Amino acid sequence: MTSLLRIGEFAAQAQVSPRTVDYYTGLGLLAPAERTAGGYRLYDATDIARVHLIRQLEAQGLSLEEITTALTAGSGDIDDALARLDDDLKLLHAAAETAPTEVHGLLTLISARIHSLITVALQLPPDIPLA
């Protein structure tokens, strides 16, 4: 059985402000597990990992809109996303091979960002609640 936390407790454990929890809830990134009779929102403690994921993706430069789209996409979209990523990586590799020397720094930066995002994705615990 998981424990349910009031917004302040949840925010403290997730190391964000209650306003951040409110904002993420408004965007659909988080959802209260239930409400008390007094109307207080209760959040599942397991969603703390989701907050950490959101913060990690933000730190990698993704917008909250992009994160919302990614985390609310259906699980069936992953095969398409991986196929597009594979195509994009092949295109980047081909561009790097033919690019003038002046562009190599930019391509290196793009490649490093892609590598960082893939590293974040590979570190996702398999049981993190994404939807």
N, C-alpha and C positions, 0 to 999 in steps of 0.2 A: 504494500500500500504506500502510495506516495503522499508526502505531506503538502498541504495547501498553506500558502503564505499570503498575508495581506500585502498590499502593494509596497509599503515601506520596508517590510521585512524582505520581500522578494528583491527589491531594488538594492538593498544593502548587501544581500548575499551575491547578487549579480555584479556588484560594484559599479552601479550606475545610479542616476538620480530617479526619484519617482516620476519626474517629468519625462525622462527618457522612456520609462516603461509606458507612461500614458501615450507618448508620441508613437512608439512602436505598436501599441495596441490600436491606435487610430489608423495606422497604415495597414493593419492586418498582419503584421509580423508576429504579434503575440495575441493570445486570446485568453481571457480569464477562464479558469476551469469551472468556476461557479461564483455565485454571489451569496453573501450572507443575507439573513432576514432584514438586516439594516441597510442593505444595498452595497456593502463593501465588496470590492472585487477580490477574489482569491485566485492566486496563480499557483500552478503546479511547480514544485521545486525542480522538477526535471527540465523545465523550460529555461533554467539558468544557463544551461549549455547552449541553448538557442541564442540567448542574448550575447554570450561570448562569441559565437560564430558570427553574428551580425556585426559586432564590434571589430572582429578580425577582418571581415570582408570590407568594412568601411576603411580600415587602416590600409588595405591594399588598393584603395582608390575607387571602389565601387560605390555608386550612389545608392541611396536607400530605395529609390525607384527600381533600380536594377536588382537589388537584393530581394525586394518584395516580389518582383516578377519571377526571379529564380526560385525562391523558397515556396511560392504558391503554385508553381507549375506542376502539372500532373506528373506522376512518376513515369508515365509512358513517354514523356518528352525527353527523357535522358538519352535514349538511343539516338534520337535526332540531334540533340545537342552535342553528343560525342562525335557523331559523324561530321557535323559542321566544324567542330573544333579540329578534328583531324584534317579536314580540307583546308581550313585556315592556316594550320601549322605548315602544311605542305606548300601553300602559297607563300607564306612568310619565308620559308627555306629557299624557295625558288627566287624570290625577290632579293634575298640576301646574296645569293650567288651572282646575280647580275647587276646589283646596285653599285653605283659609284662609291668610291672610298668615303666621300663626305657624308654619306647616308649611313654608313656602317655603325656609327655611334648611336643613332636613333634606333636602328634595328636591334642593336644589342640591348638598349633600354627596353624595347618592346618585348624582346625575348626574355629578359629578366623578369618583367612583370608577369608574363604568361607562366613562367616557371614558378614564381611565388604563388600565384593563384592555384596552380595545379598542386603545389605542396600543401596549401590550405585544404583543398578538396580531399587529398589523400589522408589528411589527419582527422577527418570527420569521423566521430564514433559512429558505428553502424546503427546505433539505437537512438541517435539524436532526433528529437521530434521536429521534422521539417514542415509539416503541414498543419 
